[in-house]
Amino acid sequence: MPFNLAMSVMNAAEFLLWATLAFLFWHKGMHRRFPAMGYYLLVRAVSTPLLLFVLHEKTVPWGYAHHAVIGKIYALSFFGSYLAAVVLLFFVCIEVFRAALAPFPGIARFAIVIFRWAGLISIIVSLSSVSHLQHTGLFVVNDILYRLMQSVSILLLCLLAFLCLSMNALQLNVRDLSFGIALGFGVLSSADFILASWSSRITSLNDPVEFIYESLILITLALWTTYCILPEPVRKPILMPVSSTIYRWNEIASALGHTGTRVAVQQPANSFFLTDVERVVEKVLARNMKGRESET
């Protein structure tokens, strides 16, 4: 079914926002701080108009005669951009973690290690569930990518929840770019789950669920564009007492896995040996003193 006017306008607005956002992000040098996010925006800015154009060509009379060829072009473009987005999103999560926990390098390093293991486990679980599916051919690839994106979406929601719960402890400002990136991906992940839960009931591209999904994408892009336009507040150094719990956690996390200078530690057995030697020496000295006293 062809796009109606409202959906076409929303798609055009999405393309313009992706392009504007990618330009602002790279022009202001934000890609130096979040390189994975910069490449993610480039992928979306290039793939979105390409996929919309191919999808539109399938609905016009010219596309009916070349439906198979256009379908293969759309599938390859979609799978390639989708896979690139999944990989880049995983690294975006790590970048946001590192930026939010910058005042606490020990906790940041420890949290990133845990996050990598959690991501690896989620990927293994996602791939293992594909073997139970009945699809073949390109549908298997689609199912694999879909489940990988679900795993990354769950990680993004967990990241957003972590930042919201620990904002006071980390003294993280709402206007900080790391929080804005996490907030935007939280909205996108929610939109993906809404679309997935209603996918079996969607009959056309003009379904109301599609309008809700597209509206959430536009809200996210407008939010990110606002973060890029407004100046980011300078993050002040965190001052806390030595007895603070988070300070102790940071020190413990910094000590974990740290290879410092090696110290020779005396074994307990050696202490017993030295004690016996001291007793023998004391006995010898005592005998010598008694011998001298008897002689005098």
N, C-alpha and C positions, 0 to 999 in steps of 0.2 A: 504494500500500500504506500503511495507516495506521501512525502512529508506535507503537512499542512503549513500554512503561513506562520503560525506561532512557533512551531517546532523548527522551521527553517531559520527564523529570526534568532531563536535561542542557540542554535548550532553556529550561526555566524558570530554571535556575541561570544560564544565559547572560544572559537578560533582566535578572535581578536584579543581576548583576554589572555589566552596562552601565549600568543606572540608578544603582547605588551609586557607580560610578566617576565618572560624569558629575557627580553631586551633590558628591562630595568635591573633584573638580578645580575646579569653579566656586566651591564654598564656601570653599576655602582660597586663592582668588585666583590659582591657577596659570595660569588663562586669560590673565592679564595678561602673563605671560612667554611662553606658548605659545598665542596666540589660535586658530590654525588647529587645534591639537590639541583645544582646548575645543569648537570647533564640530563637529569630527569625532566626538567622544564624544556630543554631542547628537544628531547625525544617526543614529548607531548605536543610541542609547538609544530613539529614536522609531521607527526603521524596523524594528528587529529584532522587537518584539512584533507590529507590523502585518503583516509578511511571514509570520511564523509562524502568526498567526491565519488569514490568507487561505489559506495552504498547508494548514492543518488543515481548513478548511471544504471544500476541494476533495476531501478523502478521506472525508467523511461522506455519508450518503445524500442529505441535503438539497442538497449541492453538486453532485451528479450532474446535476440538472435545470438548474442555472444554471452549468454548467461553463464556457461561453464567456465569460459576463460576469465570473465570478470570475477566469478566466485573464487577461482584459484588465486588471482591477484589479491583479492580482499583477504583471503585466508592467510597467505604468506605475509602480507603487510601487518595483519592483526597479530598473528603469532609472534612475529619478530619484535614488534613494538611492545607487546605484552610481556614477553620474556625479559626484554631489556628493562622495562619498568619494574618488574618483580625484583631483579638483581639490584637495581639502583635503590629501590626503596629499603632494602635490607641495610645498605650502607648509609642511607639517610638516617635511619634509626640510630646507628652508631654515632654519626656526627652530632645528632641532637643530644644524645646521652653525654658525649664528651663536652659539648658546649654548656649544657645545663650544670654539669658537675665539675666545671673547670676550677672552682675554688677548692675542691676536694680531690686532688689527683689520685690519692690512694683509693678512695671509694669509687672514683670513675674507672680506674683500671680494673678493679675487682668486678664492678657492675658490667663492664663491657665483656669480660671473660664469661660471666654467667649468661649474658644476653646472647653471645655467640653459640654457647651450648644449647640454650633454649631454642634459638633459630634452627640449629642443626637437627635437634630432636623433632621440631615441628615439621621440617622438610621431610624427614624420614617417615613420620606418621602420615603425611600427606601423600607421599609416593606409594606407601604400602597400601593405602586405601584404594588406589587406582586399579589394582589387580582384581578387585571384586566387581569391577564395572563390566558391562556387556558391550561397550562401544568398541569399534575397530577403526583403523585408518586415522584420519585427521581428528576424529572425535576423541581419540585417546589423548592426543596432544592437547586438545582443548580442555579435557578434564584435568590433565596434569597441571597445566598453567592456571586453571581456575582454582584448584586446591592450593597451589603455591601462593596465589594471590590472597586466598582466604587466610592462610597462615601468617602472611605478612600483615594483613589487615588486623588480625588479632594482636600481633606484636605492637602495631601502631596504637591501637586502643589501650593496651596495657601501658605503653609509654606515656600517653596522654594522662591516664589515671595516676601514674606515678608522679608526674610533674605537678598535677593539680593537688595531690595530697602532700607533697613535700615542698611547695612553693615558699612557705614561711621559713622552713629550716634552711633551704638553699638561698633564701632571700632573692628569689627570681622574680623579676618584674613581668607583668602581663604583656608589656610592650616589647619584651625581648624577642628577637627573631626566632630563637630556638623554640620558645613556647608557641609562637605564631605558626611555625611549620608543623609542630605536633598537633595543634588545634585544627589546622586545615586538613591534615590527613585523618584526624579523628572524624571529621564531618564526611570526608570522602569514603572512609571505611564504613560508616553507618549507612551511607547511601548505597554502597555495594551490597551490604547485607539486606537492605530493604528490597533492592532489585532482585536479589537471589531468592528471597522468600516469596516473591510474587511472580517469579519468572514463568511458572507453569500457567498462570492466568493471563499473561500478556498475549494478546492476539495480533497487535499491529504496532508500528513505530509511533503511532499517535495515541497510545494508551495513556490514561492518566498517571499510571506509575512511572512511565517514561518522562512525563513532564515533571514529576516530583524529583526524579533522579537528576534530570538536567538542571533543575532549579538549585539543588544542593551543590552541584558542580560549579554553577555560576556564583553562588554565595561564597564558596571556598576560594575561587579565583579572585573575587572582589576583596576578600579578606587578605589574601596574600599580597595583592597589589597595594592595599592600604599599608601593610607592614613595610613594603619596599619603598613607598613614597615618604612616609613619615620618618623623621630621624629616630634612630634607636637610642634609648638612654644608655649612658655609660654605666657599666656595672661597677659598683663600688666594692672595695675590698671588704671581706667579711671579718668582723672583729668578734671574738667569742672568748669566754674564759677557758682556762686550761682544763677545768673540771667538766666542761661541756661534753655531753654524751656523743654528739656527732664528731667532735674533735677527737675523742678517743677511738671512735670507729674508724676515722680516717687514718689515725696512727697505726691501728691494728691492721687495716687493709694495706697500708704502705709496707708494713713489715712482712706480710705474706708474700712469699716468693722472692723476697729481696735477698740477693747474695752479697753480703758484706764481707768484711775482713774475717778470717778464720782465727779462732781462739783455741789454744790447747787447753783442754779440760782434763784435770787429774782424775784418774779412775779411783773409785772407792778402795780397791784392793791395794793400791799403792799407799794409801793412808794407813792401812793396817800394817803394812810392811815397815813404814817409817816409824810407826809407834813401837814396834818390836825392837828395831835398831836402837831407838832412844832408851828403851828399858835395859838393853844389854850394856850400853855405854854407861848408864847410871850405875849398874851393878859393878862394873869394872872399876869405875871411879870410887865407889864405896869401899871395895876391897883394898884398893891401893891406900886409901885414907886410913883404914883400920890397920894395915901393915905398917905404915909409918908411925902410927900412934903406939903400937906394941914395941917397936924398936926404940922409941924414945922412953 
